[in-house]
Structures are given as structure tokens and as C-alpha cells.
Amino acid sequence: MKNQKDLESQQDKPEIVDEAVDKLKKLPLHQQEQAIAKLEMYSGPIPHPDILKKYDDIDPGAAKLIIDNGVEESKHRRKMEIDAMEYSQKDVKRRDWMGFVLGILGILIGAFLIWLGHTVTGSIFSGVSLVMLVGLFLGKSENDNQDNEKSE
């Protein structure tokens, strides 16, 4: 942690970087190469271009295969993310429709019970179904609002 903070604070001060480069230039050539090899960092989906060139020197066409593999991997990952989002959307729609149908069914059964003369039972059944139906949609909008706040 301390090294990361030191590194971040040094990045804010270009004079420190210039001083380090000047010290590096004063070293003998083989020590400069060792220091540069230790300092060089690269991050990305495919290897550094210098490394790709070395692969290509060993086996002509290897660099192209590595790049093509990285491109295909990226396409696959994006497709999987899109598929997951589509499944999630379908799942939410299914949940909403099933909740709506069950809520309406509960209200209708309660109304039927009232019609048969079971006023208290029918009222309770319809009332609970109505409260659950409203809760389903209100709970959904609250969850959506929380998700939106988290993504911001």
C-alpha cells in the first residue's frame, strides 16, 4: 500500500521522474537495460508489441494468431455479457407477468368468494392479493431506483 501511495505521489511530480531518468542515463549501458527491463510495464488484452515481434521471429505468423485470438476472445466475452443481460431482462418480465396474473387471480377468487356469501374471507383474500400485487410493482420500482443510484 505504501509503495502504491508513493508511486501515485511521484506521478504527480514530473521533476522526480526527470531526476530518476537522469540517474538512469548515468548508469553503464548494461545496467540501464536491466533497470529499464524492470521498470517497463504493459497491460492489455494482447502482449506488448515487442513481445509479439519476438513471437513472430520464433514462428512467423504467431503474432497474427495471438492478435486474432485476443479479438475473438473479446467478441466472445461481449456476446456472453449481452446474453446475460437479455436473460436477466426476460427473467424480470416473466416475474412481472407471473406476479400480475397471480395477483389478478387472487382478486378474482376473493370476488368470487364474496359473491358466494363469504364476505370476510373474500375481502381478506382480495385485499391481501391486491396489497401483494401493488407491493410487487412498488418493490420493483424501488429496486430499480437503488440500482440506478449504484450505477451513478
Beta strands, then each sheet from edge to edge (+ up, - down):
end
